[in-house]
Amino acid sequence: MATPADTIDFRLEDHRWEHRLLFVFAPGDTSEALPQQQQAFADRDAGFRDRDLLLLTVTDSDQGAYRTAPGADPRPLTEAAARRLRKRFDVAPDAFRVVLVGKDGTEKRRDAEPVVARSLFDTIDAMPMRQREMQEQNGG
């Protein structure tokens, strides 16, 4: 069990202009959609890192985890942070949702079913900010 010192009081505003955020809301650890979503992101750490994309999972019991990539060790969220995120994105405790938030802090995509990494990456890669990032990475 995580102690309060181990938990992260995650706040969206702390990541604006630094990270894209992917939230996976699930009705619990026993949700069939949750392992499907986790499998869809398996071995995609490099794609997450290239796109400055952080992964957060929130379940119905106000439990949550923060990862810098799908294969990274999870860091638990505080219950208050998990509740805030569920409320902010208006996701019912019994619902499965995948929500992508851009670096500007606005919602870019919402899905009610697990998504494949390629589809998610295509959405991000089509964003003007990401286009500029790719140009800069390729030397202008």
Stockholm file with secondary structure:
# STOCKHOLM 1.0

chainA/1-140         MATPADTIDFRLEDHRWEHRLLFVFAPGDTSEALPQQQQAFADRDAGFRDRDLLLLTVTDSDQGAYRTAPGADPRPLTEAAARRLRKRFDVAPDAFRVVLVGKDGTEKRRDAEPVVARSLFDTIDAMPMRQREMQEQNGG
#=GR chainA/1-140 SS CCCGGGCBCCCGGGGTTTCEEEEEEESCTTCSHHHHHHHHHTTCHHHHHHTTEEEEEEETTSCEEEESSTTSCCEEBCHHHHHHHHHHTTCCTTCCEEEEECTTSCEEEEESSCCCHHHHHHHHHTSHHHHHHHHHHTTC
#=GC SS_cons         CCCGGGCBCCCGGGGTTTCEEEEEEESCTTCSHHHHHHHHHTTCHHHHHHTTEEEEEEETTSCEEEESSTTSCCEEBCHHHHHHHHHHTTCCTTCCEEEEECTTSCEEEEESSCCCHHHHHHHHHTSHHHHHHHHHHTTC
//
